Amino acid sequence: MLFDVHTHFLPPRLLRKVWAYFDEAGPLLGRPWPILYRGSDEERVAQLRGFGVRHFTALAYAHRAGMAEDLNAWTMDFAARTPGCLASATFFPEPGVAGYVGRAVADGARVFKAHLQVGGFDPRAAELDPVWGLLAEARVPVVVHAGSGPVANGFTGPGPFGEVLRRHPGLVAVVAHLGAPEYDGFLALAERHSAVHLDTTMVFTDFFGGPPAALLPRVRELGLAGRVLLGSDFPNIPYPYEHQIEALQRLDLGEDWLRAVLWDNAARLFSVSG
């Protein structure tokens, strides 16, 4: 069984725009990125289940003001009609953000997504302070793209989000892509804050690469401690889904570590049994 904490399902119009961006190998990518999984929502859900994925997310992320609430309405509805999908939501620093995040939590949102690199916003923004506090108190995890890959902006890297964690040490965060390329800094944040996790999205694959071998003992330790989770970025990946699993297997960090990363850690975090 697999539990993938980093998958994307989006409203059709927005999904077409995302795929068009990848097709054009936009300036943030700099290389071809042929997406393999372009079927309907129903087809892609069936593909995930065929890979052995029992639980997954519908991560959307707002990159400008005024879009998060509509995204949340769509992703929450998608989860409600899709067995195995966690109710997912997002936010952006804007007037009223704490209100709609609170409503999403009350409506059953189980995971949020924030993309500092695409959104280009400061996680320390005043509008977001009550949001981080609300999520910390509710113990609702937030998947945060805080690393500087593929291209840094002024608010990526472990520094800005590290300041958020110092203010809200109980925030349950999942740092996407193992914090690439600032692996060392984000591993240190996870070692310092017991509620911080890391996901494996695209890391260690032939397409993406990964941290230096010298950091792998720390990745192993955190995985065995329940803090490394499987992520994939499905469907927006340029290689077969199984390659992410193979990339983790060939690290040879032990069966206990692999089982923890592929299922146990996320199942414990999100309190699911099967």
N, C-alpha and C positions, 0 to 999 in steps of 0.2 A: 504494500500500500504506500502511496505517495501523498504528501500534503504540500501543495505548492502555494506559498504565500505571496507570490509575485506574478500574477497573470492579469491580463487586461481584457475587459469587455466594455465597449463604448457605444454610444449612440451611432447609428450607421453613418450619418453625415460627418461626424467628427472622425470616425474610424477611417473613412475614405481619405480625409485630409492627412491623417497620420501616415497612412500607407503611401500616399503620393509623396510625402516628404521623404520617406525612406527610399522610394523608387528613384527620386532625383538625387539621392546621396547628398543631401543638403550640406551646407557649410559646416555644421557641427559634426558631421560624420566623416567626410573626407575619403570615403571608399564605398564600393558597391555594398548594398545591404539587401539581398533578395529575400523577401519574406516568403516563407514556405506555406503558411497556413492562412489561406484567404477565403475559406468557405463561410457559410452563414453562421450565425451564433449557434444554432442547433448542431451544425456539423462540427464546429470547433469544440463544443462541450463534449460531443461524442468522442472526438479524438482524444481529449484529455482523459476521459474515462477509459478509453482503449489503452492508454499508456499506463493505467493503474492509479491515476490521480483520483482520490476519493473526495478531497476537499481543496478548494481553490478560491481565489478572490476575483473581484471585478474592479480592479484599480483604475480609477480615472483621476486626472489631476487638472486643476484649474490653472491656466497660465495668464489670466487677466481677471479683473474685477467683473462681477455680474454674471459669471457662468457656473459657479460652484453649486448653487441650489438646484438648477436644472439638471446638472450632472448627477447630483445626489438622488433626485427623484427617479432618474433612469436607472442608475446602478442598484438602488434599493429595490426597485420593482423587478429588475432582472434577477436579483438574488432570491426574491420571494417566489419566483416561478421557476427557479433552477435549483433542484436538489444538489447539495454539496457546495454551493457557492456561499461564501460569507457575505453578509450585508456590508457593503463597502461605501465609503463616502470620502469627500475631499473638502478643502477650504482654501481661501486666499485672504491675504491681509486687506480687509476692506471694512467699511462701516457695516455693522450688523453681523459680523462673522461669528461672534460668540453665540448669538441667538440661533443661527441656523445650525451650527455645530451641536448646540445643546438639543435642538429638536431632533437632529439625526440620531444622537445617542439615545434619546427617549424613544425614538421609533425603532431602535434595535440595531443600529450600526455597530458592527463588531470589529471593523478595521478602517483606518483612514489612510489616505495617501497625500503626501506633500512632496513636491518636486522643486527643490530650490534652484536647480540648474536650469530647467526649462522655464519655470515661473519667474526666475530672476529676482526673487524677493528675499528680504532679510528675515531669517527666522526669529530675530530679536525684535521685530517690529512691535510697537506698542499694542496694535490691534490684536496681535496673536498671543500676548501674554496670558489673557484669561482663557484662551483656547487651550494652550498647553496645560494650564492649571486644571481645566475641566477634564481633559483627557487623562491627566495623571490621577485625578481623584476617582474618575470612573474606571480606571484601569483598562481603557480601550487602547489597543496598540495602534501606532501610527507608523507606516512604512515611509521612510524619509530618504529621498535621493539627495544626500548631502555631500557626496564626493564630487570631485571636480571633473570627472570624466563625463562626456568626452572632451569638453572644453570648460575651463574654469570661468566662474564669474566672481564678483566681489563677495558673495555670500556662501560659497561652497568651501569645502575643507572642514577639518574637525574643529577649528576655532569658533566660528559663529554658532554652530549647533551645540558645541561644548558649553558655551555660555548659557544656552537654553537649559541644558541638563543641570548645570550648577544651580540655576534658579528653580528648576522643577526636577529634583533628583528621582522622584517616583514615576516620571514619565516612562511608559512602556514604549520604547522605540525599536524599530527594526531598520537598521541602516542598509539601504539597498546596495547591491553589487559589492558587498564586503567593504564599502567605502572607497572603492577604486577612484583614483590611483593612490589615495592617501591611506593605504592599508594599515601601516604602523600606527598612525594617529587614531584611527577609528577602532582598531583593536584595543588601544590604550583606553579609549572612552568606555568600551564594553567591560574592560577589566576594572575600571574605576567605578562604574555605575551598574548595579546588579540588575536593573530593569532594561538595560540596553542589549539588543540582539543584533545580529548581522544576517543578511540573506546571501545566498550563493549566486544570485542571478547573473548568468553569463560568465561568471568567474571560473577560471581553470579550463575553459573551452579553448579549442585551437584558434577560434576567431578572436577571442577576447584576451586570453592570458590570465595572469593572476599574480599574487604576491610572491616575493622572493622565497625560496625554499627555507631560508632561515626563520621565516615567520610561521611556518606550518605547525611547529609544536604549540604555538599559542592558539592557532585556529583549532587544533585538535582539542586542546584543553577547554576552550570555550564551547566547542561542540558537545563534549562530554558533560559539561556543566549545564546544558540545555539552552545554549545561547546562539547557536548557528542553525539557520533554518533553510530548507530548500526554497529557491526561487528560480524562475526560468525566463520571464519576460514574454512568455507565450501570449499571443501568436506572433509577436513582432521579432522573430528570430530568423537568422539566415542559415540555419542548419537544422537537422532533425532533432526533435525534442529529446530523444534518447541520448543525444551526445552530451547534454548537461549531466545526466546520470553517469554516463561512462567517464566523464571528466572527473567526477567526484570519486568514483571507484578506483581510478588509477592513481589517486593520491596515496592509496595504501595506508590510510590512517586507522584501519581496523574496522571490523564488522560492527562493533558497538558504536563507534563514531558514525559510521554510515547509516545505521538504523536510526540513530538519534536524529541525524540531520534530515533524513528522508521522511520521517514520520513522527517519532516520539516527541521531539522538542516542540513542534507546532501543535501537535495534538494536546500537549500539556498546556501550552500558552493559551490556546483557544478553547480548552475544556471540552474536547470531543473524544469519543471512545471508539469510533469506527466509521 
